[in-house]
Amino acid sequence: MDIQKQLQQGMVLHQQGKLDSAASIYDEILHISQDQPNALHLRALVQQQQGKLELAIGMIHRALRNAPYSGLMHYDLGIIYRETKQYEQAINSFQTAIQLDPQLEIAVQMLGETLVESSRYKDAVTFFSSLIKQRPQEVSLYSQLATAQKQSGQLVEAESTMKMSLQISPDNHQAYNELGAILWEQKKLKQAANAFETAIELQPKNASAWSNLGAVLHELKKCSKAKTVLMQAVELNPTFAGAHFNLANVIRDSDDFEEAVVHYQLAIKYDPDSVDFRINYVTTLNNLGQFEESARQCREIIKIDPQYTSAYYALFTFNAETVTEEEVRKLDELLANSELSDRDKREAYFSLGKYFDKREQYDNAFSCFDTANRLDERHGKFDPRKLTDMVDGMIETFQQHSHKLSQLEGSQSRKPIFILGMPRSGSTLIDQILTSHSQVNGAGEFAGIRTILEHFLKPISDSSLEYPHTLAQLTTEQLQEISQEYLRLLVKHAGDADYITDKMPNNAFHLGLINLMFPNATIIYTGRNPLDICLSCFFQNFSAFHEFSFDLRTTGKFYREHARFISFWKQLLPGRIQTIEYEKLVENQEAETHRLIEEVCGLAWEEDCLRFHQNKRAVNTASLWQVRQPMYQKSVSKWKKYATHLEPLLEELGMQDSSAA
């Protein structure tokens, strides 16, 4: 047998993808010469391509016993070790390959990439820095060094490295794209946008740069421009999963949830293993009330990453009835993992709390919620004194300047309907009822008042005062200007309609400003048993703000200050604030809904307002599951199920005799 001729024949078949035929020839050679190194090497590569990685490793080791100085064999061994995530062995193999064959450039590249992939970032930085000293004009090395620096948290150094690269190759569009990503991670958003724009100027078909630019513009709150840019990215590369994901995020934040779903689905289609793509999809499905598909996606995420606690949280919160004992057991096992982060533990405990609460295991549920809250980094950060000072400042401003403020003339528009109150007091339910009416659109938890404060009142022009004291210096002209700007933002956000609801609960602390801006607008205050409100806040995994809610005592303090402020306004403006009591609405849905629609809002009656749970509009609040259900009374006096755990809250609310609550 002519072994060399046979090897050549096998290699031709191998290159043609005819793996079984190639393997047969290699096996024939090995049958005659069992230690023939080239046949062993090539047979191992077939095994690698067939997914038989451990067998391939063993066979290359056999080959190396007879050809220990083959740099190429050591390189291929390193590749297979890397595939099996045996990184130290891979690194050793690549290093040996380079020592034996310094011209084997691919081994140098793989060594650097493996150092990064195995999280040996400092070693990778040292490695690429050394190479750059030897080859200062080799642009690709700068990119690899910057990647290692970025991964090790050396963002300033990574930025500097990419700028050095651009000095060597100023027209390198990919380098500008990478520089933009580094600037983006440092939150230098405008500089990042400039870098991505330069990348696009140099290479207009760089879909990655278009996608990155769109995502940064989204963070800069330039949603319309971001959408246009991201549409260009997906036009350039229709299978670009990341661009579809970024586009979906922009569209979702523009409140077009159904279109967002289309692009999340495309992102998942082109990158089915991305848990980040799927969890955003899950959130949007929940917003739309598509809980069954949400549950399916959560379970897909858990298959991909069994430690992804956000998927458990969404599943246990919005599909609690379908959760299995096996899923509870897996979550318990996950909590036993000492390497689990506090954030992940918090989500896991909130998940279990929801599960036990649904099954009326109240002691277990409270224990889980309590542990979850203590794990939150915001626990203990709430300063009640600041809240008291703010409420005092508001009351003082409107007491001292009531005459002057009463002379101001705001907008006469009745378009806004303000729904405000404590979080978890029933505002989403009332909003869902109202937006079931044909004349009413909903802006959800709209940040319009916050925007007005930031841009016009903190402080106002030519004033050294801070809000709320700046209100005393407002002129009618300024007040009408900010009222019109608020209306413009409201219509832009929710579309035009006769009436638009603004359901931001914390607007309660800006009642004075709202009354000045829109003296004819409807203001609805949502009332509910304070113990139920506070307990529901404590049980809610708020993603932002609400620092008070992670401790029962501070939740009680927050409620007291809130109630004090509302009491002030009800005394100052009797009849101006319309209260809807959650308990009365639940107990007598039809009569209270008639009162809400006809008396409070002055609208003609429509039967759809009783079928609020069939309202197809997206809901983006913590109560999104509840408002998809018909009216129910399970949440009324729920605090009684947990009464033995509520002593700190009862003390703060002055309700130690809880039977009086």
HELIX and SHEET records of a PDB file:
HELIX    1   1 ILE A    3  GLN A   15  1                                  13    
HELIX    2   2 LEU A   19  ILE A   32  1                                  14    
HELIX    3   3 PRO A   37  GLN A   49  1                                  13    
HELIX    4   4 LEU A   53  ASN A   66  1                                  14    
HELIX    5   5 GLY A   71  GLU A   83  1                                  13    
HELIX    6   6 TYR A   87  LEU A  100  1                                  14    
HELIX    7   7 GLU A  105  GLU A  117  1                                  13    
HELIX    8   8 TYR A  121  GLN A  134  1                                  14    
HELIX    9   9 VAL A  139  GLN A  151  1                                  13    
HELIX   10  10 LEU A  155  ILE A  168  1                                  14    
HELIX   11  11 HIS A  173  GLU A  185  1                                  13    
HELIX   12  12 LEU A  189  LEU A  202  1                                  14    
HELIX   13  13 ALA A  207  GLU A  219  1                                  13    
HELIX   14  14 CYS A  223  LEU A  236  1                                  14    
HELIX   15  15 ALA A  241  ASP A  253  1                                  13    
HELIX   16  16 PHE A  257  TYR A  270  1                                  14    
HELIX   17  17 VAL A  275  ASN A  287  1                                  13    
HELIX   18  18 PHE A  291  ILE A  304  1                                  14    
HELIX   19  19 THR A  309  PHE A  318  1                                  10    
HELIX   20  20 ALA A  320  THR A  322  5                                   3    
HELIX   21  21 GLU A  325  LEU A  335  1                                  11    
HELIX   22  22 ASP A  342  LYS A  358  1                                  17    
HELIX   23  23 TYR A  362  LEU A  375  1                                  14    
HELIX   24  24 PRO A  384  GLN A  400  1                                  17    
HELIX   25  25 SER A  402  SER A  406  1                                   5    
HELIX   26  26 SER A  427  LEU A  434  1                                   8    
HELIX   27  27 GLY A  448  ILE A  452  1                                   5    
HELIX   28  28 LEU A  453  LEU A  457  3                                   5    
HELIX   29  29 HIS A  469  GLN A  473  5                                   5    
HELIX   30  30 THR A  476  ALA A  494  1                                  19    
HELIX   31  31 PRO A  505  HIS A  510  5                                   6    
HELIX   32  32 LEU A  511  MET A  517  1                                   7    
HELIX   33  33 PRO A  530  PHE A  538  1                                   9    
HELIX   34  34 GLU A  547  PHE A  550  5                                   4    
HELIX   35  35 LEU A  552  LEU A  572  1                                  21    
HELIX   36  36 TYR A  582  GLU A  587  1                                   6    
HELIX   37  37 GLN A  589  HIS A  594  1                                   6    
HELIX   38  38 ARG A  595  VAL A  600  3                                   6    
HELIX   39  39 GLU A  607  GLN A  614  5                                   8    
HELIX   40  40 GLN A  626  ARG A  628  5                                   3    
HELIX   41  41 LYS A  638  HIS A  645  5                                   8    
HELIX   42  42 GLU A  647  LEU A  653  1                                   7    
HELIX   43  43 SER A  658  ALA A  660  5                                   3    
SHEET    1   A 5 VAL A 440  GLY A 442  0                                        
SHEET    2   A 5 TYR A 499  ASP A 502  1                                        
SHEET    3   A 5 PRO A 416  GLY A 421  1                                        
SHEET    4   A 5 THR A 522  GLY A 527  1                                        
SHEET    5   A 5 ILE A 577  GLU A 581  1                                        
END                                                                             
